[in-house]
Amino acid sequence: MHTCGIWETIRGEWEQKGLYIFFLPKYSPHLNRIERFWKQVKYHWLKAEDYLSLDMLRQALHTIFSDFGTYFMLDFKELELDENLILNFV
């Protein structure tokens, strides 16, 4: 994507508007919010008995999704990237 000419033009226009595109390393689950969320679900919020049946697993996941942000909390602040990292995306 970064090698085509149109991309350089568009990127410049976006940067003038304050929008910066940066690319994550190929394997970077620690920077991916959904990966962090699923890790928390799998290793901390689900209990062993939630896996006894598909219905129990569905109910447990429904509860987690419904109560996420109130009872089930996850702080994504540590995922905020340093501005220098964002600007060094190419």
C-alpha atoms as a printed R data frame, in Angstrom:
   type eleno elety resid chain resno       x       y      z
1  ATOM     1    CA   MET     A     1   0.000   0.000  0.000
2  ATOM     2    CA   HIS     A     2   2.770   2.482  0.849
3  ATOM     3    CA   THR     A     3   4.474   1.963 -2.521
4  ATOM     4    CA   CYS     A     4   1.750   3.284 -4.805
5  ATOM     5    CA   GLY     A     5   1.756   6.986 -5.739
6  ATOM     6    CA   ILE     A     6  -1.907   7.640 -4.918
7  ATOM     7    CA   TRP     A     7  -1.276   6.432 -1.372
8  ATOM     8    CA   GLU     A     8   1.401   9.093 -0.821
9  ATOM     9    CA   THR     A     9  -0.993  11.817 -2.044
10 ATOM    10    CA   ILE     A    10  -3.861  10.617  0.124
11 ATOM    11    CA   ARG     A    11  -1.595  10.138  3.133
12 ATOM    12    CA   GLY     A    12  -0.394  13.733  2.855
13 ATOM    13    CA   GLU     A    13  -3.973  15.019  2.708
14 ATOM    14    CA   TRP     A    14  -4.948  12.934  5.719
15 ATOM    15    CA   GLU     A    15  -1.937  14.114  7.732
16 ATOM    16    CA   GLN     A    16  -2.909  17.748  7.071
17 ATOM    17    CA   LYS     A    17  -6.255  16.916  8.689
18 ATOM    18    CA   GLY     A    18  -4.562  15.290 11.676
19 ATOM    19    CA   LEU     A    19  -5.215  11.683 10.637
20 ATOM    20    CA   TYR     A    20  -2.223   9.389 10.822
21 ATOM    21    CA   ILE     A    21  -2.154   5.804  9.626
22 ATOM    22    CA   PHE     A    22   0.274   3.439 11.282
23 ATOM    23    CA   PHE     A    23   0.776  -0.254 10.820
24 ATOM    24    CA   LEU     A    24   1.059  -2.733 13.646
25 ATOM    25    CA   PRO     A    25   3.730  -5.409 13.554
26 ATOM    26    CA   LYS     A    26   2.493  -8.694 12.060
27 ATOM    27    CA   TYR     A    27   2.069 -10.350 15.441
28 ATOM    28    CA   SER     A    28   1.188  -7.802 18.093
29 ATOM    29    CA   PRO     A    29  -1.721  -9.046 20.234
30 ATOM    30    CA   HIS     A    30  -0.619  -6.743 23.064
31 ATOM    31    CA   LEU     A    31  -1.551  -3.787 20.823
32 ATOM    32    CA   ASN     A    32  -4.858  -5.253 19.638
33 ATOM    33    CA   ARG     A    33  -7.753  -4.426 21.944
34 ATOM    34    CA   ILE     A    34  -9.907  -7.383 20.946
35 ATOM    35    CA   GLU     A    35  -7.036  -9.781 21.688
36 ATOM    36    CA   ARG     A    36  -6.644  -8.219 25.135
37 ATOM    37    CA   PHE     A    37 -10.389  -8.486 25.716
38 ATOM    38    CA   TRP     A    38 -10.569 -12.193 24.739
39 ATOM    39    CA   LYS     A    39  -7.549 -12.997 26.901
40 ATOM    40    CA   GLN     A    40  -9.321 -11.439 29.875
41 ATOM    41    CA   VAL     A    41 -12.538 -13.335 29.071
42 ATOM    42    CA   LYS     A    42 -10.783 -16.676 28.628
43 ATOM    43    CA   TYR     A    43  -8.369 -16.568 31.547
44 ATOM    44    CA   HIS     A    44 -10.118 -14.433 34.142
45 ATOM    45    CA   TRP     A    45 -13.852 -14.030 33.652
46 ATOM    46    CA   LEU     A    46 -14.975 -17.443 32.427
47 ATOM    47    CA   LYS     A    47 -15.050 -20.166 35.053
48 ATOM    48    CA   ALA     A    48 -14.284 -23.857 34.452
49 ATOM    49    CA   GLU     A    49 -17.959 -24.766 34.882
50 ATOM    50    CA   ASP     A    50 -18.915 -22.374 32.072
51 ATOM    51    CA   TYR     A    51 -17.403 -24.911 29.665
52 ATOM    52    CA   LEU     A    52 -19.598 -27.824 30.810
53 ATOM    53    CA   SER     A    53 -22.090 -27.227 28.007
54 ATOM    54    CA   LEU     A    54 -22.517 -24.973 25.020
55 ATOM    55    CA   ASP     A    55 -25.581 -23.374 26.623
56 ATOM    56    CA   MET     A    56 -23.636 -22.561 29.791
57 ATOM    57    CA   LEU     A    57 -20.815 -21.061 27.741
58 ATOM    58    CA   ARG     A    58 -23.257 -18.961 25.717
59 ATOM    59    CA   GLN     A    59 -24.943 -17.715 28.886
60 ATOM    60    CA   ALA     A    60 -21.620 -16.839 30.512
61 ATOM    61    CA   LEU     A    61 -20.467 -14.965 27.401
62 ATOM    62    CA   HIS     A    62 -23.813 -13.176 27.172
63 ATOM    63    CA   THR     A    63 -23.427 -12.063 30.784
64 ATOM    64    CA   ILE     A    64 -19.879 -10.835 30.170
65 ATOM    65    CA   PHE     A    65 -20.890  -8.912 27.038
66 ATOM    66    CA   SER     A    66 -23.961  -7.435 28.738
67 ATOM    67    CA   ASP     A    67 -22.072  -6.347 31.835
68 ATOM    68    CA   PHE     A    68 -18.872  -5.218 30.126
69 ATOM    69    CA   GLY     A    69 -18.089  -1.695 31.213
70 ATOM    70    CA   THR     A    70 -20.044  -1.948 34.450
71 ATOM    71    CA   TYR     A    71 -19.162  -5.188 36.243
72 ATOM    72    CA   PHE     A    72 -16.509  -6.515 33.871
73 ATOM    73    CA   MET     A    73 -13.911  -3.807 33.381
74 ATOM    74    CA   LEU     A    74 -10.794  -3.623 31.246
75 ATOM    75    CA   ASP     A    75  -8.483  -0.626 31.169
76 ATOM    76    CA   PHE     A    76  -7.177   0.035 27.666
77 ATOM    77    CA   LYS     A    77  -5.178   3.136 28.662
78 ATOM    78    CA   GLU     A    78  -1.932   1.197 28.618
79 ATOM    79    CA   LEU     A    79  -2.572   0.512 24.924
80 ATOM    80    CA   GLU     A    80  -2.404   4.179 23.989
81 ATOM    81    CA   LEU     A    81   0.641   4.563 21.824
82 ATOM    82    CA   ASP     A    82   3.338   7.153 22.139
83 ATOM    83    CA   GLU     A    83   2.813   9.966 19.623
84 ATOM    84    CA   ASN     A    84   6.325   9.376 18.271
85 ATOM    85    CA   LEU     A    85   5.443   5.787 17.434
86 ATOM    86    CA   ILE     A    86   2.341   6.943 15.558
87 ATOM    87    CA   LEU     A    87   4.315   9.442 13.503
88 ATOM    88    CA   ASN     A    88   6.954   6.865 12.568
89 ATOM    89    CA   PHE     A    89   4.573   4.571 10.734
90 ATOM    90    CA   VAL     A    90   6.360   4.271  7.384
